[in-house]
Amino acid sequence: MTTTLRPSAPEQRTADGHRRRGYEICVNGRPVGDAELATQTHFGPRAGSIERLFVREGERRRGRGTVAALAAEEVLRGWGCRWVGFEFPAADTATLGLVTALGYTERSRNMVKRLTDPPALPAGSTARPLDEDRFPAWVAQEKAGYVESLTERGVPEAEAAAKSDADHAALLPRGAATPGVALRVLAHEGVDAGTLWLGTRDGIGYVYDVRVAAEQRGRGHGRTLMLVAEREALALGHDRVGLNVFAGNTPALRLYESLGYETTNLYFQKALL
């Protein structure tokens, strides 16, 4: 039997090179499921994404999904993509087994914690708003880190810099005074120890960045900053707070798990050679 992808809708294209298209998964021409492929607006048109890969219940455990995923990779290669990403719920063990068998590796995971009461901060620790005078240096550092993450994914530096500027302008249109955003400086016994950027994403509080000053690391300030994040999320009216953690960042993952965060989605990726 031959498993193929057959276009089910016209291809969508944007002026900046992004593409999206839906497909039927067919066995000898007979539809057995569907798929949707796209390029990633976050990383640029060289980054592909399997947005959906669904095989009907009666057709599963016959290798349909595996062949369909390989066919999807070929389509994305034809689009000029250098790598492909696949996001799926952490509870979806079938997809986890599929992507692992096909050579995908974990890039990152989303984690969420449900909130109740504001936690107390350790003795000697306080949090204050990031003031406007300090904002330019802080946001310059944030943008530089974002550019680095994009160029690591193959995005040209000029394009990465432009996207970083645009995304930060959209997320922080009024700088440190942007509504729905909490930019905080953590101090311990009068010494600044780190910063927090918390905003709103998908209807919950979202930790965009936690940064501990280099000379203050190893003293528990990362945990304290996460407690500040909980307090600020509750102050913004959220009952949950979420974040993204990269694979391989074991200390951060252990910290979040110890604080009660649970993994909701996994993001795996694979180079397209």
Secondary structure, DSSP 8 states (H G I E B T S, - for coil): --EEEEE-S--EE-TTS-EEEEEEEEETTEEEEEEEEEEETTTEEEEEEEEEEEE-GGG-SSSHHHHHHHHHHHHHHHTT-SEEEEEEETT-HHHHHHHHHTT-EEEEEEEEEE--S-----TTEEEEE--TTTHHHHHHHHHHHHHHHHHHTT--HHHHHHHHHHHHHHH-TTGGG-TT-EEEEEEETTEEEEEEEEEEETTEEEEEEEEE-GGGTTSSHHHHHHHHHHHHHHHTT-SEEEEEEETT-HHHHHHHHHTT-EEEEEEEEEE--
